[in-house]
Structure formats: structure tokens, C-alpha cells
Amino acid sequence: MFDATDGTIIASELLHGTASEVKTLTFTFKLTSWSSHRYEFRTYWNGAADFELHNIVLKTDSR
């Protein structure tokens, strides 16, 4: 997770190969203050094998 407005990494997670099996990766990140910043999910991929991203779901912390 990357804050493209101020150039900071908010969270980072390694993705390991799954041999075409669909897996779920869940991780938590916090925004210190919600603002109109542009947030991005970035993938660094070496192109050695296929890469598929099926969906991204964002949920708020319901306290």
C-alpha cells in the first residue's frame, strides 16, 4: 500500500507463488488520518511466470 501523494509506503507484503491455485492474502494497514491523498497498490513482478490479481477488497475497522 503506497501513499502516492506524499511518497510513503504504508504497508508491504510478500506474495509467494501458488502454482495457479487461487489463494487469499489478507493484511492490515492503518491510515493515520483519512485525507484526499491518492493511495495505490503496487506490484513488483519479475515476469518469470504468470501473475493474476482477482480482486481487492477494502474494509474499515469497525470498532
N, C-alpha and C positions, 0 to 999 in steps of 0.2 A: 504494500500500500504506500503510495507516494503522494505527498502534497506538492503538486506542481506549481503552486503559487509561490511558496517560499523555498522550494527545493529541498525538502527534508523527507527522509524515509520514516514512515510511521510504523510500519511492521514489515517483516521479511520472513518468508517460509520456504524451505526447500521442497521441491516437487520431485519425487522419485518415479521412475518408470513403472508401469503397471502391466506391460505386455498385452495391451489393448483391453484390459479389464477396466470397467468404469469404477472409480473409487471416489469417495467423498473426502475432501480436505476441509477441515474447519479450523479457523484461527480467529483470535480475538484481538482487536486493536482499539485504542482509545483516542478520541479527538479531544484535546484539551479545551477547545471551545468550538462550537459549531459556527462556521462562517461561510462566506461565499467563495472560499478557495476552491480551486479545481483539484479534485482527487483522482488518482489514476491507479489502476492495477497494471503492473509491468511484469513482463516475462522475458527472461534472458534464456534463449534457446539456441543450442549449437547446431541444430539442423541434422543431427546424426540419425534421427528417427522421427516418425510422425508425432505431431503434438495436437491434441484436441482439447478444447475447453468447452464443456457442455453448458454451464451456466454459472452465474454469480448471484448469490442471494445476500442481501444486507438486512440485518435486523438490529433494532435498537435494544439496548439493555433495559428490560422492564423491571425496575426496582420497586 
